[in-house]
Amino acid sequence: MVIVGVANKVLAPGVKLTCLSSVLVDLRDVKEVRPGKHSKDFEKWPEEAKKVDLATCFIILYGQEFRLKTLSVAGEIIQR
């Protein structure tokens, strides 16, 4: 299992991960990863979505049921 969605987590020098919620996702349940901001999560918080670059955003589709859940993630490149 993996914990995804820890707000403002620095992953590596120069890369920061920002997520609007904390979610526990089993990697076996991940069905697809889509690049971009095309999800309801990004639409819910348009001001936050405007602050991040489209190239650093992706959506994780997960679940075991017919209707998959989504987790929207935005990365941020830290300039030093």
N, C-alpha and C positions, 0 to 999 in steps of 0.2 A: 504494500500500500504506500501511497505517497500523499503528503499533505501539500495541497496547492492553494495559493491565495493568501500567503502571509504578506501583508501590506508593506510596501517599501523595503523589500529584501534585496540586499546587494548580492548578486550571484557570483560575480567575478569583477576584477578591476575594470571599471568603465561600464559595467552593465548592471542595471537595477531593475527589479521586477516589481510592478505595482498591480495589485488586484483589489477589487472593491468588496470582496467577501472572502471568508475562509471556508474552504470546502475540503472534504476528505474524499479522494477519488482512488479507487482500486485500479491499478494500471491495466488489469485484465478487462476492465469495463470500458476502456477507451476504444471507441470505434473509428474516430476520424479526428484529424486536426486540420483546421482550415485557416489560411492566412487572412488577415484583414479585420475590419471592424463591423462586419455585417451580422450583428446579433442584437437581441432586445436589451441586453445588459449595457451595451454602448449607447443605445437609444435612451435608456433610463437616465443616464448621467451624461448629457451632451457636453456640459462644460468640462468635465474631466476628460472625456473622449477627445475634445479639441486639443488638449494639451499634449497628447502623445502622437508620435509619428505612425502613420498607417503601416509602414514597413516593420514596425516592432510589435504589432498586434496579431494575436491569433485566438481562435476559438477551439476549445476541446469539446467534442461531442462524446458523451459517455452514458452508460446505463445498460440494462439487460432487457428492458421492455421495448415495445414497439416505438414508443415516443421517447426519444433520447433527451437527456438533460444537456445543458450547455454551461461551460465555464469560460468566460471571456478574460483574456490576459493581455496586459500591455507592458512591454519592456521599455526601458529608457536608456539611452546611451548617455553616459556621464562624461562631459568634456572636462579635461584637466589642463 
